[in-house]
Amino acid sequence: MEFLIEYGLFLAKIVTVIVALMVFVGFIFANREQLKERVQGHISVTRLNDRYEQFKETLLEALMEKHEFNQRKKQLAKEKKAEEKALVKRHKAAAKEKASKGDSSVAETIEPQRDTASEQTGKAADSTGERKRIFVTHFNGDIKASGLSHLREEITAILQVAEAGDEVLLCLESPGGMVANYGLAASQLARVRSAGIQLTIAVDKVAASGGYMMACVADRILAAPFAMLGSIGVLAQLPNFNRLLKRHDVDYELFTAGEFKRTVTMFGENTEEGREKFQSDLEEIHVLFQHFISEYRPKLDVAKVATGEVWFGQKALAMGLVDELKTSDEYLTDCAKHADLFQVEYKEKKNIAKKMGLAAEAGVESALTRLFSKLTAWRHHAQ
């Protein structure tokens, strides 16, 4: 019996050493991979027109008779070939005109038509028959605006190729968060407008606080009927444990240089002067927020909506917070008939550690969601 116990302890030690070595090697490998990821990030482009067409063809194949579907495919192939030939002819004609009249005169005849077309969704971009291009990207915001690192890369990539008459569509979902982070995210979108490219933002669920700070930069804001918008205000809250510490004879000492280096703290005794200064800082941020919105939406009565309230789509439209009630799906499928849609996404290669972390996070989130749903159902059943 003693032999078995000693043997078991020996095995336990061996396993412990092996696990420790694996963790150590994994840590080194993960950090090495993380450094590689900084240069391995890449831009992925998906042509959404092809995706929608594939959906359509899949359904038609199931609904139509086989011979009818094959005939349709042949007819579409002929039409596509004819369109390509016509496009080549138009390009040749434009090149001849350019050669005969010179660059400046051609620019004068072509560019105004392209600019006019950009004002209305889904019209041809210029006289050569080229379709309008819409670059689509997504931003799902959290309190830290973590998607900012990807957004800035996507905007940079798009601006390398975007021209007058093109459009950028951002599908935005965010309840807001840190002021500096969302201020920078809004500044990234301002780069699009500064480049003379039309910017449209679609909100399907929520664009509140910092999320609306981003949305207001757009030339046009679309919102789903039950999307939540607004919350133009500033929030800060923190607990104070000073009385609890005093009750247990724990002293908390804070050393600062500068009268208002620290106004309120979690562990120290807050003064009325400190609270007033902190509130004054919040009011100043709120004023900056309002000025920022006024700059991009001058027709909006900012004083009326800057109360911190949230409005649903219908009310938001009536108050001037958005320009049209439409979901991003509806807008994209409408545009796909007359424009080329390119979804632009910055992707990073994730190492094993990150994948495991994301899987664990998703598992916890899923478990909590199921628990919340069960509690809600139980409460309704009890009532």
Phi, psi and omega in degrees: 000317179299321180299317180296319180296314180296321180295321178296317178296321179298315179297320179299319179296315180300314180299318180299316180297315181297316179297317179300317179296319180296318178297317181296312179296319178298321179297314179297315181297319181297317180293323178295317179293324181296322177294322179295325185300332183296334178255353183264354176298143183215159178271129177250132181239128178238128177276108186292333178303317180296322180296313180295321180296322179295318176302313183297314182294323179298316179292317180296323179298325179282332185269329186267160172292150186301315182292324177295318181295320179294320177298319179298318180297319179295318180296318179296322179297319178296315181297320180296318179296319179295320178296319179297319178296317180297322180294318178298319179297317180296321179296319179295319179296319179294322179294320178297316180298320180296318181292325184278323185261341181098160185299317188293317182292324178293321179298323180292326183277329186271312189298318179301322179295323180293318181294317180297320181295329183291343181286336180241134182292136168084020176253160181301146187280321181207181186289348179278356178091005179290141180278153176297146179250132177239122179263122187251131176219165185234148174221113175252105189269145169242190185298331181262003184052050185300333180289356182300321182299324178281321182300316183295325177290319180294317179296317179300316180296315182298317183291346176290334186237343184293143180232168176303133183102342174280173182217146173246127176247121176253122174270110191250131173223114179195133175271001180098183182169224186295136186299308184297319182296313181286332174297319178292322178298318178295323179294327177297320179290328179297335177299325181294312180293323179297332179278359179079021179258135180295132180243122176243137178238129180248129180243113180267331184236298185208138169218087185241151178053243179301330176296320178286331175302321176289316185298323186294345179291338187293152170293328181214134178248124174255146180216143173290153184305328181250018174291148181256125183225157178113236184054046181278087182197182181230136183231138173211134179211146177202146177281160176233122185257016186300314181295324178296318179295318179297321181298331180255020177055042177251123178269141177238123182243133181233126182247127180223159172235119188115131189303319184243034177298325175221118183268309176231148181227167179277332188246339179274174177272114183282140180261162178295323178297319179295319179297318180296319179294319179297316178296323178296321178297319178297318180297322180294318177298320179299319178296317178299320178301313181295319179296321180297316179294318180299326181296321184263338177230073185298336181278348182281134175281086188297320181302327182285328185257351184274050182255358183089358181282158177244137179237148175278166188316307183302311181291322179298323178294316180296328182271354177090010179286333178229168184254338183200145175266110182194138177280161179296325179296316180297317181296316182294316181293327175294315182293328184299338181290332186229001182223159175266123183255126180237113177278122184250126183220131176270124184241145175241142176282121184269137177279177184299318182300316180293319180298318179295320179296317179294322179295318179295318179298315179296322179296315179295316180298318180295318180296317179294321178297317179296319179297316179298318180296319180294319179296320179296315179297320179296320181296315179296322180294322180294327180286000000 
